[in-house]
Amino acid sequence: MGTEGRPTALVTAELYGREGQRRVLLNHEFIGVDEPGLRLKRGAFEWEPPDDAVKFHEFDATMAPVKVKQVRLTQMQRLADRFKISETWRGRQSDLERFGAPIHRYKPSDNANSDGAMFIFALGDNPEAILFVESDGQHWSWG
């Protein structure tokens, strides 16, 4: 991931189980973020995410993005605090906790005060959801 523009895609990999020193199951999760027509192929494996996997929405009546980059980070953290996320797994609902700092920060456009950050919501140390908070320089949005 670079610092210019929204990430193209996100990929996670998890190892489960052991046979001696060897892991026995590798699980992947993929999501396309900002690249219409993205396609990944390796051998028999092919992945083509839907073009609208992440949808952005403007925040209602919120503060304008400020000029100071560090203060914009504080603004993004406050906007992320508005979200309460839970998951249901095998009939049990659990609230997810947001990691304090964003896992990635980027500049979505060349506009002044444009800024973006990706926040993780997790169950323990297992990331389960990602929240994008972005400014186009004038307004804030989330995805």
Secondary structure as UniProt FT lines:
FT   STRAND          9..19
FT   TURN            20..21
FT   STRAND          22..32
FT   TURN            36..37
FT   STRAND          40..42
FT   TURN            43..44
FT   STRAND          45..47
FT   TURN            51..52
FT   STRAND          57..58
FT   HELIX           69..80
FT   TURN            81..82
FT   STRAND          86..89
FT   TURN            90..91
FT   STRAND          92..95
FT   STRAND          97..98
FT   STRAND          104..107
FT   TURN            112..113
FT   STRAND          114..123
FT   TURN            124..125
FT   STRAND          126..136
FT   STRAND          140..142
//
